[in-house]
Amino acid sequence: MADVRLFHDRTPGVEEQEPTANYLSYTAGLGLAILLTIISFVVSQTNLLWPPGVPVGLIVLAFAQIGVHLVFFLHLGSGPESTNNILALAFGVLVVFLVIAGSIWIIANLNWNMMDMRS
């Protein structure tokens, strides 16, 4: 009975011949995610890195954390069967980048307009 439920609980787009994730992959992902989180706190709260390099170190650890989540929890791979997922992820990253860049642009222009009004 458990095998029948296992094959019917697949996400859309996952074929029956594709392997499902097992507890080992989720446990490894959880361990790596916790380890990267602890390292981020250690880097930010100690003098482990040169002080101007702390933001760069945290950005690198953040990208590593994103990679762990994509591989171990969302199961994105580089195979031909996951091309649509990777394209959807790239489009999402593009949209987030455009929203952030547009917000920074608008806020910067508002700041300059306020400075012009003061003079």
C-alpha positions as CSV (number, residue, x, y, z in Angstrom):
1,M,0.0,0.0,0.0
2,A,2.9,2.4,0.8
3,D,4.4,1.9,-2.7
4,V,1.1,2.8,-4.4
5,R,0.9,6.1,-2.4
6,L,4.5,6.9,-3.1
7,F,4.0,6.9,-6.9
8,H,0.8,8.9,-6.8
9,D,2.1,11.7,-4.5
10,R,4.5,13.0,-7.1
11,T,4.6,16.6,-8.0
12,P,3.3,17.7,-11.5
13,G,5.9,17.0,-14.2
14,V,7.7,14.2,-12.4
15,E,7.4,11.0,-14.3
16,E,6.9,7.6,-12.6
17,Q,10.3,6.3,-13.7
18,E,12.1,9.2,-12.0
19,P,13.5,8.4,-8.5
20,T,11.9,10.0,-5.5
21,A,13.8,11.8,-2.8
22,N,14.7,9.7,0.2
23,Y,15.3,10.6,3.8
24,L,19.0,10.6,3.3
25,S,18.9,13.5,0.8
26,Y,16.5,15.5,3.0
27,T,18.7,14.8,6.1
28,A,21.8,15.8,4.3
29,G,20.1,19.0,3.0
30,L,18.9,19.9,6.5
31,G,22.4,19.3,8.0
32,L,24.0,21.5,5.4
33,A,21.4,24.2,5.8
34,I,21.9,24.2,9.6
35,L,25.6,24.2,9.2
36,L,25.6,27.2,6.8
37,T,23.2,29.1,9.1
38,I,25.5,28.5,12.1
39,I,28.6,29.6,10.0
40,S,26.7,32.8,9.0
41,F,26.1,33.7,12.6
42,V,29.7,32.9,13.5
43,V,31.1,35.0,10.7
44,S,28.8,38.0,11.6
45,Q,29.4,37.8,15.3
46,T,33.1,37.1,15.5
47,N,36.4,38.5,14.1
48,L,36.8,35.4,11.9
49,L,36.9,37.5,8.7
50,W,38.5,40.8,8.1
51,P,35.7,43.3,9.0
52,P,35.2,44.8,5.5
53,G,35.0,41.3,4.1
54,V,32.1,40.2,6.3
55,P,29.3,41.3,3.9
56,V,31.0,39.4,1.0
57,G,31.4,36.3,3.2
58,L,27.7,36.5,4.1
59,I,26.7,36.9,0.5
60,V,28.8,33.8,-0.5
61,L,27.2,31.8,2.4
62,A,23.7,33.0,1.3
63,F,24.3,31.8,-2.3
64,A,25.6,28.5,-0.8
65,Q,22.4,28.3,1.2
66,I,20.3,28.9,-1.9
67,G,22.2,26.1,-3.7
68,V,21.6,23.7,-0.9
69,H,17.8,24.4,-0.9
70,L,17.6,24.1,-4.7
71,V,19.4,20.8,-4.9
72,F,18.3,19.0,-1.7
73,F,14.8,20.3,-1.2
74,L,13.5,21.4,-4.6
75,H,15.6,18.7,-6.4
76,L,16.7,20.9,-9.3
77,G,19.4,19.3,-11.3
78,S,21.2,20.0,-14.5
79,G,19.6,17.2,-16.4
80,P,17.5,17.7,-19.6
81,E,14.3,16.8,-17.7
82,S,14.6,19.8,-15.4
83,T,15.1,22.5,-18.1
84,N,11.7,24.0,-17.5
85,N,12.3,24.3,-13.8
86,I,15.6,26.0,-14.2
87,L,14.1,28.4,-16.8
88,A,11.3,29.2,-14.3
89,L,13.8,29.8,-11.6
90,A,15.8,32.1,-13.8
91,F,12.7,34.1,-14.7
92,G,11.8,34.4,-11.0
93,V,15.3,35.7,-10.3
94,L,15.0,38.2,-13.1
95,V,11.7,39.5,-11.8
96,V,13.1,39.8,-8.3
97,F,16.2,41.6,-9.6
98,L,14.0,44.0,-11.6
99,V,11.8,44.8,-8.6
100,I,14.8,45.4,-6.4
101,A,16.6,47.5,-9.0
102,G,13.5,49.5,-9.8
103,S,12.8,50.2,-6.1
104,I,16.4,51.4,-5.6
105,W,16.2,53.6,-8.6
106,I,12.9,55.1,-7.4
107,I,14.1,55.7,-3.9
108,A,17.4,57.3,-5.2
109,N,15.4,59.7,-7.4
110,L,13.1,60.6,-4.5
111,N,16.1,61.3,-2.4
112,W,17.6,63.6,-5.1
113,N,14.2,65.4,-5.6
114,M,14.0,66.1,-1.9
115,M,17.5,67.6,-1.9
116,D,16.6,69.8,-4.9
117,M,13.5,71.1,-3.0
118,R,15.7,72.1,-0.1
119,S,17.9,74.4,-2.1
